[in-house]
Amino acid sequence: MAWGDISHTGTVTVVSASPTMTLSTSIDDMLIVFMGMTNGGPITSISSTNTGTWTKVINDGTTSASQIETWWAVASGQLSSEVITVNNTASGYSSMIVFSVEGADTTTPLDVNAEATDSSNDNSDLTIKTTATDTLVVHGWRAAAPSPTTTSGWTDIVTPHAYGIFQSKLLTAAESTGLACTSNETDNGSIAWAIQKAGGGGGGGLSIPVFMAQQRFRL
């Protein structure tokens, strides 16, 4: 497998004010949760047994209950039916995606460029700039339509789409002019961030299989 290869597994185990996803992986890797909420946010915490502490990366810039967020943690080893619980502020519609990345920098996963994250709480497009040689840019949005489509030139992380989408793009050189992260349809907020490869990039030889699951919850 090569950097950026995608595969997946995972099942929903609970539908409640604290939606739970079960995830299995074949490798030690970094885990990411993307959550789109309508009248349920913000997320207060994320918990799991065999990972480090979950850290919030970014939200879409709104302080309302309708927002999207992304969090990350590092698995302590190969996971088998790992239960990941997202604790929301309140009940509401939520679209949850969990996936894992092998080969990322698990100490400082975010590219050091100050513009390596971007967000919007409306239909605006985003722009990402990177410093590291090899990065995986992930871009997600909470869609107004039930089945949004992937942007041309990006890789779909999960299907089918349930009022939300998460896509990725591999960069093999630093992006100083700005990578456009564009939604194909009207969205209700979007986020994007660049995950840097372990060792600062270069040299190849790392693989990034992605194991994930998605579910739209009626909470």
C-alpha positions as CSV (number, residue, x, y, z in Angstrom):
1,M,0.0,0.0,0.0
2,A,1.1,3.6,-0.6
3,W,0.7,6.9,1.2
4,G,-2.9,7.9,0.7
5,D,-4.5,4.5,0.0
6,I,-7.9,4.2,1.5
7,S,-9.9,1.3,2.9
8,H,-12.5,1.1,5.7
9,T,-14.4,-0.8,8.3
10,G,-16.7,0.1,11.3
11,T,-20.2,-0.2,12.5
12,V,-22.6,1.9,14.6
13,T,-23.2,0.6,18.1
14,V,-25.3,3.3,19.8
15,V,-27.7,6.1,18.8
16,S,-28.0,8.6,21.6
17,A,-26.9,12.0,22.8
18,S,-23.4,10.5,22.9
19,P,-23.1,8.7,19.5
20,T,-20.7,5.8,19.5
21,M,-18.7,4.3,16.6
22,T,-16.9,0.9,16.6
23,L,-13.6,0.9,14.7
24,S,-11.0,-1.8,13.9
25,T,-7.6,-1.2,12.3
26,S,-4.7,-3.4,11.1
27,I,-2.0,-1.0,12.1
28,D,-0.9,1.5,14.8
29,D,-2.1,4.9,13.6
30,M,-3.7,8.3,14.3
31,L,-7.5,8.4,14.5
32,I,-9.6,11.3,13.4
33,V,-13.3,12.1,14.2
34,F,-15.2,14.5,12.0
35,M,-18.6,15.5,13.3
36,G,-21.3,17.6,11.7
37,M,-24.1,18.7,14.0
38,T,-27.5,20.4,13.9
39,N,-28.6,21.7,17.3
40,G,-26.4,19.2,19.1
41,G,-23.0,20.9,19.5
42,P,-20.5,21.7,20.5
43,I,-18.7,18.5,21.4
44,T,-17.7,18.4,25.1
45,S,-15.3,15.5,24.8
46,I,-14.5,12.2,23.0
47,S,-13.6,9.0,24.8
48,S,-12.0,5.7,23.9
49,T,-10.1,3.0,25.7
50,N,-7.0,2.2,23.7
51,T,-6.0,5.7,22.5
52,G,-4.3,8.8,23.8
53,T,-6.2,11.9,24.7
54,W,-8.5,13.3,22.0
55,T,-7.6,16.8,20.9
56,K,-9.8,19.2,19.1
57,V,-8.3,20.6,15.9
58,I,-10.8,23.1,14.6
59,N,-14.5,23.9,14.3
60,D,-16.3,25.9,11.6
61,G,-16.0,29.1,13.6
62,T,-19.6,29.3,15.0
63,T,-20.5,29.1,18.6
64,S,-24.0,27.9,17.9
65,A,-25.3,24.4,18.4
66,S,-25.2,23.7,14.6
67,Q,-21.5,23.3,13.8
68,I,-18.8,20.9,12.6
69,E,-15.7,19.9,14.4
70,T,-12.7,17.6,13.9
71,W,-10.7,15.9,16.6
72,W,-7.6,13.5,16.7
73,A,-6.0,11.0,18.9
74,V,-3.3,8.3,18.6
75,A,-4.0,4.6,18.9
76,S,-1.9,2.7,21.4
77,G,-1.7,-0.3,19.1
78,Q,-3.8,-2.3,16.7
79,L,-7.4,-1.7,17.5
80,S,-10.1,-4.4,17.5
81,S,-13.7,-3.1,17.8
82,E,-12.6,0.0,19.5
83,V,-15.6,2.0,20.8
84,I,-15.3,5.7,20.3
85,T,-17.9,7.9,22.0
86,V,-18.5,11.5,21.1
87,N,-20.2,13.5,23.9
88,N,-22.4,16.3,22.5
89,T,-23.8,19.2,24.4
90,A,-27.4,18.3,23.4
91,S,-29.5,16.1,21.2
92,G,-29.9,16.8,17.4
93,Y,-29.0,15.6,14.0
94,S,-25.3,14.5,13.7
95,S,-23.2,13.1,10.9
96,M,-20.2,11.2,12.2
97,I,-17.1,10.0,10.3
98,V,-14.2,8.2,12.0
99,F,-11.0,7.3,10.1
100,S,-7.4,6.4,10.8
101,V,-4.2,7.5,9.2
102,E,-0.9,5.5,9.2
103,G,2.4,7.3,8.6
104,A,1.4,10.7,10.0
105,D,3.4,12.6,12.6
106,T,1.6,11.5,15.8
107,T,3.4,14.1,17.9
108,T,2.6,17.2,15.8
109,P,0.2,16.0,13.1
110,L,-0.8,19.5,12.0
111,D,1.5,21.1,9.4
112,V,3.4,24.0,11.1
113,N,2.2,26.6,8.6
114,A,-0.2,29.1,10.3
115,E,-2.6,28.6,7.4
116,A,-2.7,24.8,7.5
117,T,-6.2,24.9,8.9
118,D,-9.2,26.9,7.6
119,S,-12.9,26.9,8.4
120,S,-16.2,28.6,7.5
121,N,-19.7,28.6,9.0
122,D,-21.3,29.5,5.6
123,N,-20.9,28.5,2.0
124,S,-17.4,30.0,1.5
125,D,-14.6,28.0,0.0
126,L,-11.4,27.3,2.1
127,T,-7.7,27.7,1.4
128,I,-4.9,25.6,2.8
129,K,-1.1,26.5,2.8
130,T,1.5,24.0,3.9
131,T,5.2,24.0,4.8
132,A,6.0,20.2,5.0
133,T,7.0,18.3,1.9
134,D,4.3,15.6,2.2
135,T,0.9,16.3,3.6
136,L,-2.6,14.8,3.5
137,V,-5.2,17.6,3.3
138,V,-8.6,16.6,4.6
139,H,-11.7,18.7,3.8
140,G,-15.2,18.1,5.1
141,W,-18.5,19.9,5.1
142,R,-22.0,19.6,6.5
143,A,-24.2,19.7,3.4
144,A,-27.6,21.1,2.9
145,A,-28.5,18.3,0.5
146,P,-28.7,14.6,1.6
147,S,-26.2,13.3,-1.0
148,P,-23.4,15.7,-1.7
149,T,-20.7,14.8,-4.3
150,T,-17.0,14.7,-4.1
151,T,-15.0,17.6,-5.6
152,S,-13.1,16.8,-8.8
153,G,-9.4,15.9,-8.1
154,W,-10.1,14.8,-4.5
155,T,-10.5,11.3,-3.0
156,D,-13.7,10.4,-1.3
157,I,-13.1,9.0,2.2
158,V,-16.5,7.6,2.8
159,T,-19.7,6.7,0.9
160,P,-22.6,6.9,0.9
161,H,-22.8,10.6,1.9
162,A,-25.3,11.4,4.7
163,Y,-25.7,15.2,4.7
164,G,-22.0,15.5,4.9
165,I,-18.8,14.6,3.1
166,F,-15.1,14.1,3.9
167,Q,-12.5,14.1,1.1
168,S,-8.7,14.1,0.9
169,K,-5.9,15.2,-1.3
170,L,-2.2,14.2,-1.2
171,L,0.4,17.0,-1.6
172,T,4.0,16.0,-2.4
173,A,5.4,19.5,-2.1
174,A,4.9,22.5,0.1
175,E,1.8,24.5,-0.9
176,S,2.7,28.2,-0.5
177,T,0.2,29.7,-2.9
178,G,-2.9,28.1,-1.3
179,L,-4.8,24.9,-2.1
180,A,-8.5,25.6,-2.8
181,C,-10.9,23.4,-0.8
182,T,-14.2,23.8,-2.6
183,S,-17.6,22.3,-1.8
184,N,-19.7,21.2,-4.8
185,E,-23.0,22.2,-3.3
186,T,-24.4,24.6,-0.8
187,D,-22.9,23.8,2.6
188,N,-23.7,24.8,6.1
189,G,-20.1,25.1,7.2
190,S,-16.8,23.4,6.3
191,I,-13.3,22.7,7.7
192,A,-10.0,21.7,6.3
193,W,-6.5,20.9,7.7
194,A,-3.2,19.4,6.6
195,I,-1.8,16.3,8.3
196,Q,2.0,16.1,7.9
197,K,3.9,12.9,7.3
198,A,6.1,11.5,10.0
199,G,9.7,12.7,9.7
200,G,8.7,15.9,8.0
201,G,8.0,14.2,4.6
202,G,10.2,13.0,1.8
203,G,11.7,9.6,1.3
204,G,8.4,7.7,0.7
205,G,7.9,4.2,2.0
206,L,5.0,5.0,4.3
207,S,1.4,3.8,3.8
208,I,-1.8,5.5,4.9
209,P,-4.7,3.1,4.8
210,V,-7.8,4.7,6.2
211,F,-10.4,2.8,8.2
212,M,-13.6,4.7,8.9
213,A,-17.3,4.6,9.3
214,Q,-20.1,7.1,8.9
215,Q,-23.6,7.4,10.2
216,R,-26.2,10.1,10.3
217,F,-27.7,10.1,13.8
218,R,-31.2,11.3,14.8
219,L,-30.5,12.2,18.4
